[in-house]
Amino acid sequence: MNSLDLFKMAFNNLWRKKTRTFLTVLGVVIGTTSIVVMVSLGIAIDTEFKKSMGQMGDLTVIEVNADGYRPMNEVNSRDKKDVKLDDTAIATFKKIDGVEAVTPEKRMYMRIGVGKYIADMSVVGIDPSVMKEFGFKAEEGRLLASGDKKVLVFGKDTLNYFRNPRVRNEEEPPTVDVLGNKLTLTSDRYFGERNAKPPSDYKAPKHYMAKGVGVLEEGGRNGYRAYMSIEELLKIEEEDEKIRKDSSNRRRNKDENKYETIKVKVKDVESVEGVAEIIKNMGYETFSLTDMVNNMKETTQKIGLILGGIGGISLLVAAIGITNTMIMSIYERTREIGVMKVIGAKLSDIKKLFLIEAGMIGLTGGLAGLTFSYLVSFILNKVAGGMMGGGSDTKISVISIELALGALVFSFIIGVVAGYLPARRAMNLSALKAIKNE
């Protein structure tokens, strides 16, 4: 018998017992829907977490810290080496395979004046030549350029920091043009304050004339800081130390670490872990958003296995139903099987016939279950996503192409496996006993 004849016979046999076939297929539909929807919840958790990480910053950037500047969520327990964040470290990091760009960072909390308005914010010194490589984009104006003197680029959120110190309880932040006006830059916390009286021994640091050349696009931590050339920021820090005459402790730290952190830009996400490991082996502490993504991935995988296991129970019940249907079919068609053997049907053809029937039940149930899963996923995203207040972009359930194809293949395999023992039973029936059977 050719394959086409076997498929026709299998379809006709299933169609003759429509009610029983429907109920068996329904079991597969429920099982497939359960496992697809459950796994899709885990995929959605992972997808939303990656999206939120991407909004927080670049996944290909590694933050390098010496001991003492370690982020709170970084708890590597390694033998400490005498390492420093200086120009030598920068040169070493640039030589690592897979590194695209490196920049040091230095932060100062400063007060910026624009006309009658002032704002307190963190000013970060970086290497202007690699701003584009690190993903900085100007919404207005331009980025920093090499050779800029006392030039600032503002994160968009910093524009909301400005206030008029002579006006109390401002309802909304004023509109300040940081690009068209001259700026006053100082670390003097009393500058511009109304009726502010500094201590008698307080020595005000120098005020610098500066200018703003750009405002960054909104997004990530960059929006809450202003940026300037690190060389200029180091000069301001040094002059402040001289004026305040309390530089002994500061200079000791500077001898150890010239910079607070060093940012390393890696070419792709896949290389981040390897580059970070090389830097850690040098004795530095590292942190990247990829570390958090990897930890979350392990968690979501466990969640996915648990949810998939719950759905898999339903599919197991469906497999038992397929086995029961095929065994009942053999009992009802015992005489038919005997006749097939007598007229010369091969044992392998008889086995294939029952396996095809079982596979058709599994595949049909899988297709219907997958279709229903998409419907359930759509409802969850519309209803539950709206209730969570995440908007239309928030996904509660995500059915990937891999999950959809996997569900179809798995349901078909479940059907074939469930029909294997009944098929062997049909193949091993005695032709003479089968013909005598009433």
N, C-alpha and C positions, 0 to 999 in steps of 0.2 A: 504494500500500500504506500502511495506517495504521501508527502506531507500535507498537501491540499485536502486529500480525502480524509485524513485523520482530523484535520481542523473542522471540516464539515460535519463529520460524525460527532466530534466532541461538542460542537455548538448545538446540534440537534438533540443530543442526549441531555444537555443542560436545559434546553428550551422546553423539553417534554415535562420537566418537573420545575415549572417556573416559580412556584411559591417557595419551594425548598431552596432553589438556587438564589432567589431574591433575599431570603433570610440569611443565607450563608454569606452572600456578597455584602449585605448590610453589616454583618459582624466585622468584615474587613474594612468597610467604610468607617465605622466607628473607631476601630483600632488605628487606622492610618491617620484619621483626623486628630485623634488624641495625641499620637506621637509627634505629628508635624507641628501642631499648635504648641505643644509643650516645649519642643526644641526651639521653635521660633521665638518664644519668650526669652530664652537664654541668649539667642543671637541678638535680639533687640537690646538687651541690657548691655552687651558688649559693644554694639554699634553706637548707642547713645553715650556710653562712657568715652569711647574714642573721639566722638564728636566734641564732647565737653573738654577733653584734653587738648584737642586741636585748637579750641577757642582760647585756652589758657596760654598756649605758646607753641613753639615749634618742637615737634617730636624728634627732630634730628640734631638738637642742640644739647650739649653736655655742659653742665656747670661744674667746674673744678674748684675745689676748696682745699686749703691746707688745714691741718688739725687746729681746731679752735674756731673755724668758720663753717663748720659742718652744719648742713640743714638739719632741723629737728627730726625729720622723717628719714634721715639717712643714718643707719646704725651699723655700719661695717665694723667688724671686729678684726682688724688686721694689725700686724706688727707695725708700729709707727716708725717712719723713717724721717730723717732730717731733710724735709723738702720745703721749698719756698716758692711763693708765687711771684716770680720776677721775670725779667726779659729772657733769661736762660730757659725757664720753663716754657715760655711762649715759643721760642725757637725749637725746643724739643717736641712740643705738641704738633707743630707744623710739619714735622718730618714723618709723622705717623701715617701709614697708608690708609687712605679713606677719609682723611681730614681735608675739608674744603677751605675753611677759614678759621682764624683764631683772633680773639680780641680780649684784652684785659678790661676789668671794670673797677671803678672806684666810685663810691657814693658819698655825697655830702648833702645834709639837710639844709636847704637854703631858703632865703626869703627873696622874692622877686617883686619889684615894684613896677607898675605901669601907670603913669600919671598918678591919680589919687587912689588907685587900687593896689593891694598887695596880696600875695599868695605864698603860703609855705608849702614846699614840696621837696621831694627827693630829686636831686640832680645827679645823673649818672654820667661819669666820664667813660667814653669808649673810643675805639679806633675808628675815625670817620671813614677810612678807606674800605671797610668791610660791612658797612651798614646794609647795603643791598643784599649781600650774601646771607646776612642774618635775618632777612625777611622784612626789614623796615621799608615802609612805603609812605610817601608823603601825600596827604589828601590836599593840602594847600602848601604852596611854596616848594621848598626843596629839602633834601637831606643835608647832613653835614658834609663838608669837603675838607680835604687835607689843606692845612694852612689857615683854617678859620681861627680867628681870635675872638674870644668872649662871644661866641655865637651859640645860640640855643635852638634846639628843635623840641617842640612840646608834644607830649601825648595829648590826645583829644580830651580826655577826662580832666586833665589839669586845668583846663580853661574854666571849669566850674569851681576851682579853688579860690579864685580872686574875689575880694570883698573890699568894701570901703570901711576902713577902721573907724570912721567918724559916724557911720550909720549903724545903729543897732537893730537887730532882728530883721535883717533883710529877708523878704519872703522868697525871692528868686535870685540866683547869682547874676551879676551884671554881665553884659556883653562887652568883652575886652578884646581889643585888637592887638595881639602880641606881635604881629608882623609889621604893622605900620607905625608903631610907636617905639621910642627909645625905652630900654629896660634898665632898671637898677638891680644889681645882683649883689647880695651880701649874706653873710651867715649871722648877722646881727638880729637876734630875735626881738629886739626892742624897736627896730626900725619901723617907723610909720604908725606905731601904736599910740593911741590917744591916752594921755595921762600916765604913760608907762614910765616907771621910775626904776632904772637899773641900780644894782648895788653900787656903793661908793667906790669900791675897788674894781669895778667893771671897766674894761677897756674895749671899746667898740672896734670891731674889725673893719677893714677897708671896704668901701663901697665901690663896685665896679660898674662901669657903663657897658652894657651889652646890647645885643639885638637878637630878635627872633627871626629865623629864616624859613621855618616850616612847622606844619602841624601834621602829626602822623594819623594814619587811618585808624579808625576805632577797632579795638579788639585786643584781647590778651592783657598781660601786665604792663605792656609798653604804654598803654593809655594813661597810666597813673604816675608817669615820671617825665622829667625833662632830660634832654641829652645834650652833652657838649663834648668837645675834644678832651681826651683824658690828660693830655699834656697841659692844657690850660687849667683843668681842675686841680691837678697836682700843684701847679704854681700858686693857685688861690689857697690851697690847704697849707702850703709852706709859709706863705705870707701871714696867714691867720695865726700860725703857731708862733711866729716871731713876735707878733703884736701881743699875744696873750701871755707869752713867756711861760708857758706850761708845756713845753714841747718834749720834755725828757721822756715821759712815758710814750708819747706818740712816736718819737723817733726810734725808740727801741722796737716798737711794733713794725715800723717801716723798714728797719734793717732786716727783720725777719721776712716780712711779706710786703713787697712794694705795692701789690694790688690786693684787693679784697677777694675777688674771684676772677677766674679766667673762663670765658665761654669758648667752647670748641664746636664748630659747625661741621657735621659729618655729611657726606655726600648722599647717603640714603639711610632709611630707617633700619634696614637689615644690618648695616655696619655699626650701628650705635653701640650695641652690646659688646662687640669685639674691641672697638676703640676704647670704650669705658674700662674694660678689663685691663688693657695695656696701661692705661693711666693709673688705675688702682694699684697695679703691680709696682709702679714707680714710688708708691707711698702716699698718693693724694687721695682725697675723698671726692667722689663724683656723685652727681645726681642728674637725672633727666626724666622728662615726662614718660619716656619709654619704660622706665622702671615701674612706674605706677600702672602703665598699660599692661605690662607683662604680669604683674601681680593680679590685676583685675581679670586678665585672660584666664589665669589659673582658677580663679573663683568662678567665673562664668562657665568654664568647662565643667567644673563640679556641679554647678547648678543645672547645666544642660544635661549631664548624665542622670541626675536625679529626676528631672522633669521627663527626660526621654525614657527612663525606666518605668515611670508611672504610666506613660503612654504605651510603652511596650507590653505592659500587662494586658491591656485591651487587645493588642494585636496577637498576643499569645492565646487569649480566649478565642479570637477569630480563627487562629490556626487549628485549634481543637475542633471548632465547628466545621472547617473544611475537611479535616480527617473524618469526622463523623459522617458528613455528607457523602464522601467517596466510599466509605465502607458500606453505608446503606445502599449506594448505587451498585456496588458489587453484588450484594445479596439479591437485589432486585433483578440484576442482569446476568445471573449465573448461567442460565441456559443460553443466553446470547453469546457469552464468552466461550462456552463450549462449542457452539456452532462455528464461531470464528476460527477456533483451533482446528476443527474437523475439516473446514474448507481450505485450510492451508495458510491461515494468518500466522505471521511470525510472532514469537513470544515478545520480541522487542517492540513490535507494532502495538500489541495489546498493552504493554507497559507504557509506551509513548502516549496512547490514547487517553489513559487515565491521568498521566502527568500533564498532558495538554489541558484537560478539563480542569484540573486543580490550578494550573497556572493561569487559565482564563479567569477563574473566579478571583484569584489573587490580584491579577492585573486590572480587571474591571473594578474591583473594590478599591484598589489603589488610586485609579484615575478619579473615581467618584469622590473618594475621601480627600484627595488633593484639591479638587475643585471646591469641596465644602470647606476645606481648611483656609483657602483664600478668602472665602466669604466670611468665615469667623474672624480671620485676621483683619479684614477690612472693618468689620463692626467694632472690634477691640480698639483699633487705632482711631476710629471716629468718635466712639463713645467714651472709652476709658482715657484716651489721649486728651480729649477735650475737658474731661473732669479733672485731670491732673494739671490743667492750665498750661500745658507745654506748647499749645498751638498745633497747627497742622503738621509741623515738622517733627513733632515728638512721636516716636513709634513704640508701641507696646509690643507689637508682634512683627517680626521680619522673616519672611519666607524666602530664603536665598535660592538661587538656581540649583546649587549643589544639594540643598535639602530636598527640593522638589524632585529632582532626578533620583536621589537616594531613596526617597520614599516609594517611588514607583518600582525601582529595582528590588527594594527590600520586600515590598508586598508581593511581588511576583515570586521571589525566592521563597517566601513564607508559604505561598500556595503550593509550589512545587515540592518543597520539603514535606509539607503536611500530606501531600498526596502520594509520597514515595512508598510508604508501607502498604497502603491499599493497592497501589499499582503492582507491587511485588506479589501481593496476595492473589490478585487477578491473574497474573502471569503464571503462578504456580498451581492454579486450579486444575484438577484432572479433567480432561476433555470428556471422558465417559461419564463421570459423576455429574459433570455440569449439564450434559444433555439429558440425563435422567431426572435432573432436579425439576420439580414442579413449582 
